[in-house]
């Protein structure tokens, strides 16, 4: 992959950018839908707390019951606001994707000769590696499935099966 990125940097960048844009559009639609749902629920909770307070003031519910209900709604609202902040951070992260692609190409050019795999190379190019259990336990001939997640998104995931 690094050889391809070095030798065909423009094509590689376009492929990665195109994939990134498609992923960004897909994520953007679902994120916007989720954002609207969260904001609607936050507004509903505000209204509910307001109604609870009015019920407490006129004596329809006890102060203890109000405290209990309001605390639950406020906890839910706090969790929703944190979820909304996380969603905003993910959306902002999509803007950085192009920078990551350019950085990957620069690093691929930097590592022209890779005589051996080092920890530094792994940190530069690989986000994580997933190793799954063998489909047949205790088999000496059945290999493990391994999925390599690179530091950027590409069209093809590299899946290796070995022993």
C-alpha positions, -999 to 999 in steps of 0.1 A, spaced: 0 0 0 28 24 9 45 16 -24 13 24 -43 10 56 -24 46 66 -32 45 57 -69 9 70 -76 4 97 -50 -22 116 -70 -43 85 -78 -40 73 -42 -50 107 -29 -80 109 -52 -91 73 -42 -87 80 -5 -104 115 -8 -133 101 -28 -138 73 -3 -135 99 25 -161 122 9 -186 93 5 -181 83 41 -184 119 52 -217 123 34 -231 91 48 -220 100 83 -232 136 79 -267 124 71 -270 101 100 -253 125 123 -277 153 114 -307 130 120 -293 119 154 -285 156 162 -321 166 156 -334 137 177 -311 147 206 -320 184 204 -358 175 203 -355 153 233 -335 180 252 -363 205 245 -389 179 256 -371 174 289 -369 212 294 -407 214 289 -413 184 312 -392 199 340 -410 232 336 -444 214 339 -432 195 369 -421 227 386 -455 242 380 -472 211 394 -450 214 425 -458 251 430 -495 245 428 -493 214 451 -502 186 426 -470 168 435 -449 167 466 -415 184 468 -398 150 473 -415 136 442 -405 167 422 -369 163 433 -368 127 423 -384 132 389 -364 163 381 -331 147 391 -338 118 366 -347 142 338 -317 164 345 -294 133 344 -309 122 311 -304 158 297 -268 159 309 -261 126 291 -278 138 259 -257 170 260 -226 150 263 -237 127 234 -243 159 214 -208 172 221 -193 138 211 -213 139 179 -200 174 172 -164 162 178 -169 134 153 -182 158 127 -152 180 133 -130 150 129 -143 144 94 -128 178 84 -94 165 94 -96 134 71 -80 151 41 -51 162 63 -46 126 74 -46 114 38 -19 140 29 1 131 60 -1 94 51 12 101 16 41 121 30 49 94 55 48 68 27 73 88 7 94 92 39 97 54 43 109 45 9 130 16 21 113 -6 47 138 -34 53 119 -46 84 88 -39 103 93 -17 133 70 -4 161 74 31 146 61 19 112 31 2 129 22 34 148 24 55 116 4 33 93 -18 10 114 -46 21 137 -54 -14 151 -52 -51 142 -80 -75 151 -72 -111 155 -101 -135 157 -104 -170 172 -100 -199 149 -133 -212 135 -123 -247 146 -108 -247 181 -76 -266 186 -71 -271 149 -35 -270 137 -45 -264 100 -72 -238 105 -59 -202 105 -70 -172 124 -87 -143 106 -68 -110 110 -82 -76 100 -58 -46 97 -73 -11 101 -50 15 86 -47 51 100 -69 62 71 -99 48 54 -94 30 21 -117 11 -3 -103 -23 6 -98 -37 40 -68 -61 42 -79 -94 57 -53 -121 62 -59 -157 72 -30 -175 86 -18 -198 113 
